[in-house]
Amino acid sequence: MTSPAIATHDLTKLFGKFQALDRLSLQDGGGISGFVGPNGAGKTTTIHVLMGFIKPTYGKAAIFNLDSWSKSAQIRKRIGFLPEKPAYPGVFTAKRFLEHIAHFHRLQEPRQKAKQALKEVGLGSASEKQIKTYSAGMQQRLGLAQAIMSNPELVILDEPTANLDPTGRMDLLEKIKQLHKEKNMKFFISTHILSELEKVCNWVSIINQGALVDQGPIQELSEKYSENTYKITVSNPAKLLEALQNQPFIEQIQQEENSIYVRTKNTQAFMKSFFKAMAKEEIEIKEFKQTQGALEQIYDMSVRRKKPPT
Amino acid sequence: MKDFFRLVLWEIEENWRFPSLEIIAAILMYFSLTSRSFGIPQTHNQVLSYSVNVVYSFWLLMSEVVFIAVFFSRSVAEQIEKREILTLFAHPPKRTTVLLAKFLTNMLIILLVISASVIIYGLLIGLGPLHPLQYITILVVFLQLLFFSAISLACSVFSKSSWASIIIPIVTLFALTFIAPQDQANSYISPLGSSATIYLYLISQIHIESYMGTPPSTQTFIGAILFPVAISAFLLTLSFAYFRKMEVD
């Protein structure tokens, strides 16, 4: 793992009596990091604190070890940002808008850079159109272009795949992977669409109700959350579910088509009851395996439980 | 400085594109040319005609205030309201540079348009382009604009509401005009009274023969200059300090 770019410590934000962030201490993984949580979990508030748009009530937030609130001018020279709902000056053409941005970052040949950035996000042919004529998906791509055009060390993307069609999403994820590989850009991506994140991230931080639920390399979390979780495919899943669901050692159990997913607190007791039920109900086993927790599953378990398993 | 000029360009391209400028110029010309001075006999000469139309015209002042309020509302309050300002806040320019560029661009463009209308009107009634009255009038207009731009900017920054930042400066103009004391010594509180004091004092100093009235005292003149300048400086300081640390979520 490379050194983290983002770090918060006991970060708390109150809006009046509403607590948006609750002693949040997170970091990124130094590569491509995911920041996930349900709607209203505090993802955008965290990002806005990191960007220096809002001041923490307590605690600290830093990027490159620079305080996000007091040193935001220095930070902004080194990062790119795509907001959740991009709002750009509608009367500008995309090319003109990016030219201005290029000037702010003191880039050489701003016109060329603007053209190049638009081409990279697939807007080369629409570069002379006014932004107000752009669809939501095109505005999202433009947002990505303005975030990456200065070749920043870190790019913060808040729900970058919102408004994009499936092809657009795939293209965006490919672009992120490519930029990380070729230009060593770090990414911090906030989203609630986990299947996409899993394809590109090597680190994930999970947040719920303003507090950190868990974080770490995806592989480690996957192992941690799959330790006592099994996928069992049988001839009669409904009967097996009925036999197991009220047992005290079952932590979580659910049926998906012909399979049962079980998370247990006591493997030994579970195995004993499982084989007993199989014999009694004459159920045939087709598959029995320990799951490798997909991000979706990790997220589901961690957010529901709020605390990671010990 | 590079960021400042780039932001000025951004502001002009975003808010002062066709036909804003042309519409404002046309309306101001209309106000200037159709004011009541055309009913005043020529014997009262150019000075009276000019002053009544430009310096004493409540409706001209009203139109200035409306334009200022609308443009500041669009450029500052609406951008905060719709979170468009985050686009600029996410890039290197400092917040104070962003606000300074917005303030100066809007105020100076409106000053430029009104000054052009005033000069054209002066030329139409026979005043030369270098006549001192033209410059005195532009100074008066500048002070009016500075005062109302500062009020509009403060309303936009603090209310973050596009409607409030249009209504408050207009209500302020009415309040200051109709509630302010009418006696000459305290007339500087009213924008029209302040403008008239400065105008009359300066034309009396340059000995324009046609001016017959009693000129205001130097003390009143200083009050008329200091009142809008001091209030503007105070509001601008507050606005910039607040904007620098303002939270936008």
Interface residues (C-beta under 8 A of the other chain):
Chain A: F15 T45 H48 M51 G52 F53 I54 K55 A73 R76 K77 F81 P83 K85 P86 A87 Y88 P89 V91 F92 R96 H100 I101 H103 F104 H105 R106 Q146
Chain B: K2 D3 R6 L9 W10 E13 E14 R17 K82 R83 E84 L86 T87 F89 A90 H91 P92 P93 K94 K245 E247 V248 D249
